[in-house]
Each structure stands twice: as structure tokens, then as C-alpha cells.
Amino acid sequence: MTITLNHTIVPCFDNIESANFYCRLFGFEYIGEFSRFIVVRVNDTLSLDFDSREKFESNHYAFKVSEQEFDEIFERLQNEKIKYGSGPSEDDNMTINHDYGGRGVYFRDQNRHLLEMLTVDYVIPAH
């Protein structure tokens, strides 16, 4: 069996608002409440569990998408007037990158988490 990441907790100020944002922007499936979390399904093997907290560190979440998904999500990003950028330290320069022959963009959610969307892996596969 291949090991996969099953879920990760996303700390946030408002778990319902945050879950709805990710569903609206990325097209993820809103599952609903589980214990104190709001669960969102990213794909067949991964969910994000949003957890409301008063204090937390910002995290980085990177999502690999197809070229078509990039176009669709990027359009929603622009429609929501969210600042974006070409790199993790340039998350508001309003340009995308073309690293490794693909496209990528960085932006922040309402909790200041740094989100990344990329179309091409930048990690060289192990041989």
C-alpha cells in the first residue's frame, strides 16, 4: 500500500468561514462538522480539518493542480480580489511564476496562511 496523507488540521479564526473559503476558491467538497472541526474533502485521500483557535502560527499549504484547474481557480482568485504573487516572499506582486515549465502562484487566506497553487512538481523524484 502506498502511504498517503489522510488529513491535516488547519488552524483558523473561524472554521466555518475558512472551510467555505477553501471550497469556494478551490472547489473542494464541504463535508461538515466532525468533533470540533469542519471537514473539507480535497480529493479521494485527503481532507482538511479546520479548527477554530484564538492564536496560531501561519502555515503553508501547496496544492498541485492541472492547467485547467489553475485557470479556473486563478479566475476565482482574481474575482475575489485576493492579492497574489510569484513567490513565497512576493505573495502580493500580482504576477505568477513559470517555474519548471509550469505555472505557480502564492496568496494568503483570511488567516494569513500562505497558499500555493502549482501545475508542475519542483521536487525531483527519487530513483
DSSP file (Angstrom, degrees, kcal/mol; ACC not computed):
  #  RESIDUE AA STRUCTURE BP1 BP2  ACC     N-H-->O    O-->H-N    N-H-->O    O-->H-N    TCO  KAPPA ALPHA  PHI   PSI    X-CA   Y-CA   Z-CA
    1    1 A M              0   0    0      0, 0.0     2,-0.4     0, 0.0     0, 0.0   0.000 360.0 360.0 360.0 135.3    0.0    0.0    0.0
    2    2 A T        -     0   0    0      1,-0.0     2,-0.4     0, 0.0     0, 0.0  -0.652 360.0-122.6 -76.8 133.1    1.2    3.5   -0.8
    3    3 A I        -     0   0    0     -2,-0.4     2,-0.3     2,-0.0    -1,-0.0  -0.635  36.3-178.7 -77.6 132.3    1.3    5.7    2.2
    4    4 A T        -     0   0    0     -2,-0.4     2,-0.5    41,-0.1    42,-0.0  -0.930  35.3-105.6-128.6 154.7   -0.9    8.9    1.7
    5    5 A L        -     0   0    0     -2,-0.3     3,-0.1     1,-0.2    40,-0.0  -0.716  33.2-171.4 -76.7 123.3   -1.6   11.9    3.8
    6    6 A N        -     0   0    0     -2,-0.5    41,-1.7     1,-0.3     2,-0.3   0.901  57.9 -22.9 -87.3 -46.5   -5.2   11.4    5.1
    7    7 A H  E     -a   47   0A   0     39,-0.2     2,-0.3    34,-0.1    -1,-0.3  -0.984  50.6-157.5-159.1 161.0   -5.9   14.7    6.7
    8    8 A T  E     -a   48   0A   0     39,-1.4    41,-2.7    -2,-0.3     2,-0.4  -0.989  25.6-116.2-142.4 150.9   -4.3   17.7    8.3
    9    9 A I  E     -a   49   0A   0     -2,-0.3    41,-0.2    39,-0.2    39,-0.0  -0.732  20.1-159.3 -90.4 132.2   -5.6   20.3   10.7
   10   10 A V  E     -a   50   0A   0     39,-2.4    41,-2.3    -2,-0.4     2,-0.1  -0.931  13.6-144.5-110.4 106.5   -5.8   23.9    9.5
   11   11 A P  E     +a   51   0A   0      0, 0.0     2,-0.3     0, 0.0    41,-0.2  -0.476  33.6 157.9 -70.2 142.0   -5.9   26.3   12.5
   12   12 A C  E     -a   52   0A   0     39,-2.3    41,-3.1    -2,-0.1     3,-0.2  -0.965  52.7-116.2-157.1 167.5   -8.1   29.3   11.8
   13   13 A F  S    S+     0   0    0     -2,-0.3     2,-0.4     1,-0.3    -1,-0.1   0.844 109.1  19.2 -79.0 -35.3  -10.1   32.0   13.5
   14   14 A D     >  -     0   0    0      1,-0.1     4,-2.6    38,-0.1    -1,-0.3  -0.911  67.1-163.8-139.7 107.2  -13.5   30.8   12.2
   15   15 A N  H  > S+     0   0    0     -2,-0.4     4,-2.2    -3,-0.2     5,-0.2   0.841  89.6  48.0 -66.5 -34.1  -13.7   27.2   11.0
   16   16 A I  H  > S+     0   0    0      2,-0.2     4,-2.4     1,-0.2    -1,-0.2   0.948 114.2  45.7 -70.8 -47.8  -16.9   27.6    9.0
   17   17 A E  H  > S+     0   0    0      1,-0.2     4,-2.0     2,-0.2    -2,-0.2   0.912 115.5  47.6 -59.9 -43.5  -15.8   30.7    7.2
   18   18 A S  H  X S+     0   0    0     -4,-2.6     4,-2.1     2,-0.2    -1,-0.2   0.921 111.2  49.5 -66.5 -44.4  -12.4   29.3    6.4
   19   19 A A  H  X S+     0   0    0     -4,-2.2     4,-2.2    -5,-0.2    -1,-0.2   0.912 111.2  50.2 -60.9 -42.7  -13.9   26.0    5.1
   20   20 A N  H  X S+     0   0    0     -4,-2.4     4,-2.8     1,-0.2    -1,-0.2   0.881 107.8  54.2 -63.5 -38.2  -16.3   27.8    2.9
   21   21 A F  H  X S+     0   0    0     -4,-2.0     4,-2.8     2,-0.2     5,-0.3   0.941 109.9  46.0 -60.2 -49.0  -13.5   30.0    1.5
   22   22 A Y  H  X>S+     0   0    0     -4,-2.1     4,-2.4     1,-0.2     6,-0.8   0.883 114.8  48.0 -64.3 -39.0  -11.4   26.9    0.5
   23   23 A C  H  X5S+     0   0    0     -4,-2.2     4,-1.6     4,-0.2    -1,-0.2   0.928 114.4  46.1 -66.4 -44.4  -14.5   25.2   -1.0
   24   24 A R  H  <5S+     0   0    0     -4,-2.8    -2,-0.2    -5,-0.2    -1,-0.2   0.920 121.6  36.4 -64.2 -44.8  -15.5   28.4   -2.9
   25   25 A L  H  <5S+     0   0    0     -4,-2.8    51,-0.2    -5,-0.2    -2,-0.2   0.948 131.2  25.5 -77.0 -50.3  -11.9   29.1   -4.2
   26   26 A F  H  <5S-     0   0    0     -4,-2.4    -3,-0.2    -5,-0.3    -2,-0.2   0.647 100.1-119.3 -91.9 -16.6  -10.6   25.6   -4.9
   27   27 A G     << +     0   0    0     -4,-1.6    -4,-0.2    -5,-0.5    -3,-0.1   0.698  54.7 161.9  83.1  19.2  -13.9   23.7   -5.5
   28   28 A F        -     0   0    0     -6,-0.8     2,-0.5    -9,-0.1    14,-0.2  -0.267  44.5-102.2 -69.2 161.0  -13.3   21.3   -2.5
   29   29 A E  E     -B   41   0A   0     12,-2.2    12,-3.1    14,-0.0     2,-0.6  -0.762  25.5-136.1 -91.4 124.1  -16.2   19.4   -1.1
   30   30 A Y  E     +B   40   0A   0     -2,-0.5    10,-0.2    10,-0.2   -10,-0.0  -0.694  27.5 173.0 -77.9 115.8  -17.7   20.7    2.2
   31   31 A I  E     -     0   0A   0      8,-2.4     2,-0.3    -2,-0.6     9,-0.2   0.874  32.2-141.5 -91.9 -46.4  -18.3   17.7    4.4
   32   32 A G  E     -B   39   0A   0      7,-1.8     7,-3.3     2,-0.1    -1,-0.2  -0.804  41.9  -0.2 121.1-160.6  -19.3   19.4    7.6
   33   33 A E  E     +B   38   0A   0     -2,-0.3     2,-0.3     5,-0.2     5,-0.2  -0.438  45.5 168.8 -76.9 135.5  -18.8   19.1   11.3
   34   34 A F  E >  S-B   37   0A   0      3,-2.4     3,-2.4    -2,-0.2     2,-0.2  -0.897  70.9 -47.1-142.8 112.9  -16.7   16.3   12.9
   35   35 A S  T 3  S-     0   0    0     -2,-0.3    -1,-0.0     1,-0.3    -2,-0.0  -0.460 123.6 -25.6  57.8-126.1  -16.0   16.8   16.6
   36   36 A R  T 3  S+     0   0    0     -2,-0.2    16,-0.5    -3,-0.1    -1,-0.3   0.364 124.1  90.9 -96.3   6.2  -14.8   20.4   16.9
   37   37 A F  E <   -BC  34  51A   0     -3,-2.4    -3,-2.4    14,-0.1     2,-0.5  -0.611  67.7-139.3-100.5 156.8  -13.6   20.5   13.2
   38   38 A I  E     -BC  33  50A   0     12,-1.8    12,-3.0    -5,-0.2     2,-0.4  -0.989  31.0-146.7-109.2 122.5  -15.2   21.5   10.0
   39   39 A V  E     -BC  32  49A   0     -7,-3.3    -8,-2.4    -2,-0.5    -7,-1.8  -0.739  17.4-174.7-100.7 136.1  -14.0   18.9    7.4
   40   40 A V  E     -BC  30  48A   0      8,-2.4     8,-2.8    -2,-0.4     2,-0.6  -0.997  21.1-135.3-126.7 129.6  -13.4   19.7    3.7
   41   41 A R  E     +BC  29  47A   0    -12,-3.1   -12,-2.2    -2,-0.4     6,-0.2  -0.764  20.3 179.8 -89.1 122.7  -12.5   16.9    1.2
   42   42 A V        -     0   0    0      4,-2.4     2,-0.2    -2,-0.6     5,-0.2   0.886  67.0 -35.7 -84.1 -46.0   -9.7   17.9   -1.1
   43   43 A N  S    S-     0   0    0      3,-1.6    -1,-0.3   -14,-0.1     3,-0.2  -0.818  85.1 -59.2-158.0-165.4   -9.6   14.6   -3.1
   44   44 A D  S    S+     0   0    0     -2,-0.2     3,-0.1     1,-0.2    -3,-0.0   0.723 132.2  26.9 -63.7 -22.2  -10.2   10.8   -2.6
   45   45 A T  S    S+     0   0    0      1,-0.1     2,-0.4   -40,-0.0    -1,-0.2   0.523 112.5  63.2-119.7  -7.6   -7.4   10.6    0.0
   46   46 A L        +     0   0    0     -3,-0.2    -4,-2.4   -39,-0.0    -3,-1.6  -0.966  46.8 174.8-131.0 134.6   -7.0   14.0    1.7
   47   47 A S  E     -aC   7  41A   0    -41,-1.7   -39,-1.4    -2,-0.4     2,-0.5  -0.951  23.4-136.5-127.9 155.7   -9.2   16.2    3.8
   48   48 A L  E     -aC   8  40A   0     -8,-2.8    -8,-2.4    -2,-0.3     2,-0.7  -0.945  13.5-155.3-107.7 130.5   -8.6   19.5    5.6
   49   49 A D  E     -aC   9  39A   0    -41,-2.7   -39,-2.4    -2,-0.5     2,-0.4  -0.906  11.0-149.8-109.7 105.7   -9.9   19.7    9.2
   50   50 A F  E     -aC  10  38A   0    -12,-3.0   -12,-1.8    -2,-0.7     2,-0.5  -0.616  13.3-169.2 -81.6 129.4  -10.5   23.4   10.1
   51   51 A D  E     -aC  11  37A   0    -41,-2.3   -39,-2.3    -2,-0.4     2,-0.2  -0.964  17.6-133.6-126.0 113.4  -10.1   24.1   13.8
   52   52 A S  E     +a   12   0A   0    -16,-0.5     2,-0.3    -2,-0.5   -39,-0.2  -0.480  37.2 161.0 -69.0 130.7  -11.1   27.4   15.3
   53   53 A R        -     0   0    0    -41,-3.1     3,-0.1    -2,-0.2    -2,-0.0  -0.960  44.6-134.8-144.4 159.1   -8.5   28.9   17.6
   54   54 A E  S    S+     0   0    0     -2,-0.3     2,-0.4     1,-0.2    -1,-0.1   0.836  93.2  23.1 -83.0 -35.5   -7.7   32.3   19.1
   55   55 A K  S    S+     0   0    0    -43,-0.1     2,-0.3     2,-0.0    -1,-0.2  -0.985  70.1 140.7-134.8 142.9   -3.9   32.1   18.4
   56   56 A F        -     0   0    0     -2,-0.4     2,-0.2    -3,-0.1   -43,-0.0  -0.963  46.0-101.4-169.3 160.8   -1.8   30.0   15.9
   57   57 A E        -     0   0    0     -2,-0.3     2,-0.2     1,-0.1    56,-0.0  -0.600  43.9-107.8 -83.7 149.6    1.2   30.2   13.6
   58   58 A S        -     0   0    0     -2,-0.2     2,-0.2    54,-0.1    55,-0.1  -0.577  39.1-159.9 -77.4 146.7    0.6   30.7    9.9
   59   59 A N        -     0   0    0     -2,-0.2    55,-2.5   -48,-0.1     2,-0.5  -0.675  15.0-120.0-119.1 172.1    1.3   27.6    7.8
   60   60 A H  E     -d  114   0B   0     -2,-0.2     2,-0.4    53,-0.2    55,-0.2  -0.973  24.1-176.2-117.7 129.3    2.0   26.9    4.1
   61   61 A Y  E     -d  115   0B   0     53,-2.2    55,-2.4    -2,-0.5     2,-0.4  -0.987   5.8-165.9-127.6 121.5   -0.3   24.7    2.1
   62   62 A A  E     -d  116   0B   0     -2,-0.4     2,-0.5    53,-0.2    55,-0.2  -0.907   0.5-165.7-111.7 134.0    0.6   23.9   -1.5
   63   63 A F  E     -d  117   0B   0     53,-2.8    55,-2.1    -2,-0.4     2,-0.5  -0.973  11.5-146.6-122.5 121.9   -1.8   22.3   -4.0
   64   64 A K  E     +d  118   0B   0     -2,-0.5     2,-0.3    53,-0.2    55,-0.2  -0.750  29.4 174.7 -85.5 131.1   -0.8   20.8   -7.3
   65   65 A V        -     0   0    0     53,-2.6     2,-0.1    -2,-0.5    52,-0.0  -0.867  32.0-101.7-132.9 163.0   -3.5   21.3   -9.9
   66   66 A S     >  -     0   0    0     -2,-0.3     4,-2.6     1,-0.1     5,-0.1  -0.316  41.6-103.5 -75.6 168.4   -4.0   20.7  -13.6
   67   67 A E  H  > S+     0   0    0      2,-0.2     4,-2.1     1,-0.2     5,-0.1   0.915 124.3  48.7 -59.4 -43.2   -3.6   23.5  -16.1
   68   68 A Q  H  > S+     0   0    0      2,-0.2     4,-2.3     1,-0.2    -1,-0.2   0.921 111.3  48.9 -64.2 -44.1   -7.4   23.8  -16.5
   69   69 A E  H  > S+     0   0    0      1,-0.2     4,-3.1     2,-0.2     5,-0.3   0.895 108.0  55.7 -62.7 -39.3   -7.8   23.8  -12.7
   70   70 A F  H  X S+     0   0    0     -4,-2.6     4,-3.0     1,-0.2     5,-0.2   0.947 108.7  47.3 -56.6 -48.7   -5.2   26.5  -12.4
   71   71 A D  H  X S+     0   0    0     -4,-2.1     4,-2.0     1,-0.2    -2,-0.2   0.920 114.8  45.9 -58.8 -45.7   -7.1   28.7  -14.9
   72   72 A E  H  X S+     0   0    0     -4,-2.3     4,-1.7     2,-0.2    -2,-0.2   0.927 117.3  41.9 -65.9 -46.6  -10.4   28.1  -13.0
   73   73 A I  H  X S+     0   0    0     -4,-3.1     4,-2.6     2,-0.2    -2,-0.2   0.903 112.9  53.9 -68.7 -41.2   -9.0   28.7   -9.5
   74   74 A F  H  X S+     0   0    0     -4,-3.0     4,-2.3    -5,-0.3    -1,-0.2   0.879 107.1  52.0 -61.6 -38.2   -6.9   31.7  -10.7
   75   75 A E  H  X S+     0   0    0     -4,-2.0     4,-2.5    -5,-0.2    -1,-0.2   0.913 110.7  47.2 -63.4 -42.5  -10.1   33.3  -12.2
   76   76 A R  H  X S+     0   0    0     -4,-1.7     4,-1.9     2,-0.2    -2,-0.2   0.891 109.8  54.4 -65.7 -38.0  -11.9   32.9   -8.8
   77   77 A L  H  <>S+     0   0    0     -4,-2.6     5,-2.1     1,-0.2    -2,-0.2   0.923 111.9  43.8 -59.0 -46.0   -8.9   34.3   -7.0
   78   78 A Q  H ><5S+     0   0    0     -4,-2.3     3,-1.5     1,-0.2    -2,-0.2   0.893 110.2  55.1 -67.7 -40.3   -9.0   37.4   -9.2
   79   79 A N  H 3<5S+     0   0    0     -4,-2.5    -1,-0.2     1,-0.3    -2,-0.2   0.832 107.3  50.5 -63.0 -31.3  -12.8   37.7   -8.9
   80   80 A E  T 3<5S-     0   0    0     -4,-1.9    -1,-0.3    -5,-0.2    -2,-0.2   0.439 111.8-125.7 -84.8   0.8  -12.4   37.7   -5.1
   81   81 A K  T < 5 +     0   0    0     -3,-1.5     2,-0.5     1,-0.2    -3,-0.2   0.877  49.8 164.9  57.1  41.7   -9.8   40.5   -5.5
   82   82 A I      < -     0   0    0     -5,-2.1    -1,-0.2     1,-0.0     2,-0.1  -0.774  39.4-119.2 -90.3 129.9   -7.2   38.5   -3.5
   83   83 A K        +     0   0    0     -2,-0.5    25,-0.6    25,-0.1     2,-0.3  -0.422  40.2 177.7 -66.6 142.7   -3.7   39.7   -3.8
   84   84 A Y  E     -E  107   0B   0     23,-0.1    10,-3.0     8,-0.1     2,-0.3  -0.902   8.2-172.2-141.9 168.1   -1.3   37.1   -5.2
   85   85 A G  E     -E  106   0B   0     21,-2.4    21,-2.7    -2,-0.3    12,-0.2  -0.954  36.1-105.3-158.8 177.7    2.3   36.8   -6.2
   86   86 A S  S    S+     0   0    0      4,-0.6     5,-0.2    -2,-0.3    10,-0.1   0.515  94.2  20.7 -90.1  -7.3    5.0   34.8   -7.9
   87   87 A G  B >  S-H   90   0C   0      3,-0.9     3,-1.1    19,-0.1     6,-0.1  -0.971  82.0 -98.2-155.7 168.4    6.9   33.6   -4.8
   88   88 A P  T 3  S+     0   0    0      0, 0.0     3,-0.4     0, 0.0    -1,-0.1   0.803 126.2  37.8 -64.0 -29.4    6.6   32.9   -1.0
   89   89 A S  T 3  S+     0   0    0      1,-0.2     3,-0.1     2,-0.0    -3,-0.0   0.378 119.1  51.2 -99.8   3.6    8.2   36.3   -0.2
   90   90 A E  B X   +H   87   0C   0     -3,-1.1     3,-1.0     1,-0.1    -3,-0.9  -0.412  65.4 143.4-130.9  54.5    6.5   38.0   -3.1
   91   91 A D  T 3  S+     0   0    0     -3,-0.4    17,-0.2     1,-0.2    -6,-0.2   0.345  73.4  40.4 -83.5   8.7    2.9   37.0   -2.4
   92   92 A D  T 3  S+     0   0    0     15,-0.1    -7,-0.3    -9,-0.1    -1,-0.2   0.153  74.8 105.9-140.1  22.2    1.4   40.3   -3.5
   93   93 A N  S <  S-     0   0    0     -3,-1.0    -8,-0.2     2,-0.2    -2,-0.1   0.427  83.3-125.7 -85.3   3.3    3.4   41.4   -6.6
   94   94 A M  S    S+     0   0    0    -10,-3.0     2,-0.3     1,-0.2    -9,-0.2   0.789  73.3 105.4  60.0  34.0    0.4   40.4   -8.8
   95   95 A T        -     0   0    0    -11,-0.3     2,-0.2     0, 0.0    -1,-0.2  -0.945  59.8-136.9-133.4 159.3    2.3   38.1  -11.1
   96   96 A I        -     0   0    0     -2,-0.3     2,-0.2     9,-0.1   -10,-0.2  -0.687  21.0-122.7-106.0 166.6    2.5   34.3  -11.4
   97   97 A N  B     -F  104   0B   0      7,-2.8     7,-1.8   -12,-0.2   -10,-0.0  -0.683   6.3-154.3-105.7 165.5    5.7   32.3  -11.9
   98   98 A H    >   +     0   0    0     -2,-0.2     3,-1.3     5,-0.2     5,-0.2  -0.203  34.9 164.7-127.3  38.6    6.5   29.8  -14.7
   99   99 A D  G >   +     0   0    0      1,-0.2     3,-2.1     2,-0.2    21,-0.1  -0.288  65.3   2.3 -62.9 140.5    9.0   27.7  -12.7
  100  100 A Y  G 3  S-     0   0    0      1,-0.3    -1,-0.2    22,-0.1     3,-0.1   0.724 131.1 -60.9  57.2  26.6   10.0   24.3  -14.1
  101  101 A G  G <  S+     0   0    0     -3,-1.3    -1,-0.3     1,-0.3    -2,-0.2   0.552 120.7  84.6  82.0   7.3    7.9   24.8  -17.2
  102  102 A G  S <  S-     0   0    0     -3,-2.1     2,-0.4    18,-0.1    -1,-0.3  -0.300  78.7 -97.1-117.5-156.1    4.6   25.2  -15.3
  103  103 A R        +     0   0    0     -5,-0.2    16,-1.9    -2,-0.1    17,-0.4  -0.970  34.6 175.2-130.3 148.3    2.7   27.9  -13.5
  104  104 A G  E     -FG  97 118B   0     -7,-1.8    -7,-2.8    -2,-0.4     2,-0.3  -0.992   6.7-176.6-150.0 155.1    2.5   28.8   -9.9
  105  105 A V  E     - G   0 117B   0     12,-2.0    12,-2.5    -2,-0.3     2,-0.3  -0.991  10.4-152.4-152.4 148.3    1.0   31.4   -7.7
  106  106 A Y  E     +EG  85 116B   0    -21,-2.7   -21,-2.4    -2,-0.3     2,-0.3  -0.922  23.3 153.7-121.0 146.8    1.1   32.3   -3.9
  107  107 A F  E     -EG  84 115B   0      8,-2.2     8,-3.8    -2,-0.3     2,-0.4  -0.971  34.8-112.3-162.6 168.0   -1.6   34.1   -1.9
  108  108 A R  E     - G   0 114B   0    -25,-0.6     6,-0.2    -2,-0.3     2,-0.1  -0.856  19.4-141.4-112.4 143.5   -2.8   34.3    1.7
  109  109 A D    >   -     0   0    0      4,-1.8     3,-1.9    -2,-0.4   -91,-0.0  -0.287  45.1 -85.2 -86.8-177.1   -6.1   33.2    3.1
  110  110 A Q  T 3  S+     0   0    0      1,-0.3    -1,-0.1     2,-0.1   -92,-0.0   0.603 130.4  54.8 -67.8 -10.8   -8.0   35.2    5.8
  111  111 A N  T 3  S-     0   0    0      2,-0.1    -1,-0.3  -100,-0.1     3,-0.1   0.341 118.7-109.2-101.2   4.0   -6.0   33.5    8.5
  112  112 A R    <   +     0   0    0     -3,-1.9     2,-0.2     1,-0.3    -2,-0.1   0.574  67.1 150.9  74.7  13.4   -2.6   34.6    6.9
  113  113 A H        -     0   0    0    -55,-0.1    -4,-1.8     1,-0.1     2,-0.7  -0.552  49.6-122.5 -69.4 140.4   -1.8   31.0    5.8
  114  114 A L  E     -dG  60 108B   0    -55,-2.5   -53,-2.2    -2,-0.2     2,-0.4  -0.783  30.7-164.7 -88.1 116.8    0.4   31.1    2.7
  115  115 A L  E     -dG  61 107B   0     -8,-3.8    -8,-2.2    -2,-0.7     2,-0.4  -0.803   3.9-166.2-103.9 144.1   -1.3   29.1    0.0
  116  116 A E  E     -dG  62 106B   0    -55,-2.4   -53,-2.8    -2,-0.4     2,-0.4  -0.986   8.3-167.7-130.8 139.8    0.4   27.9   -3.2
  117  117 A M  E     +dG  63 105B   0    -12,-2.5   -12,-2.0    -2,-0.4     2,-0.3  -0.997  18.2 170.2-125.8 126.2   -1.0   26.6   -6.4
  118  118 A L  E     -dG  64 104B   0    -55,-2.1   -53,-2.6    -2,-0.4   -14,-0.2  -0.966  30.6-159.5-138.0 152.4    1.3   24.9   -8.9
  119  119 A T  S    S+     0   0    0    -16,-1.9     2,-0.4    -2,-0.3   -52,-0.1   0.591  80.2  46.3-105.2 -14.7    1.0   22.9  -12.0
  120  120 A V  S    S-     0   0    0    -17,-0.4    -1,-0.2   -21,-0.1   -18,-0.1  -0.993  83.6-116.1-132.8 134.8    4.4   21.2  -12.1
  121  121 A D        -     0   0    0     -2,-0.4    -2,-0.0     1,-0.1   -19,-0.0  -0.368  17.5-166.2 -62.3 144.0    6.3   19.4   -9.3
  122  122 A Y        +     0   0    0      2,-0.1     2,-0.5    -2,-0.0    -1,-0.1   0.394  63.3  91.9-110.8   0.1    9.6   21.0   -8.3
  123  123 A V  S    S-     0   0    0      3,-0.0    -2,-0.1     1,-0.0     3,-0.0  -0.828  79.8-126.3 -94.2 129.7   10.9   18.1   -6.3
  124  124 A I        -     0   0    0     -2,-0.5    -2,-0.1     1,-0.1    -1,-0.0  -0.616  31.0-114.4 -75.8 126.7   13.0   15.7   -8.3
  125  125 A P        -     0   0    0      0, 0.0     2,-0.1     0, 0.0    -1,-0.1  -0.279  31.7-106.9 -61.4 145.5   11.6   12.1   -8.0
  126  126 A A              0   0    0      1,-0.1    -3,-0.0    -3,-0.0     0, 0.0  -0.425 360.0 360.0 -69.9 147.3   13.8    9.6   -6.2
  127  127 A H              0   0    0     -2,-0.1    -1,-0.1     0, 0.0     0, 0.0   0.402 360.0 360.0-103.2 360.0   15.4    7.0   -8.4
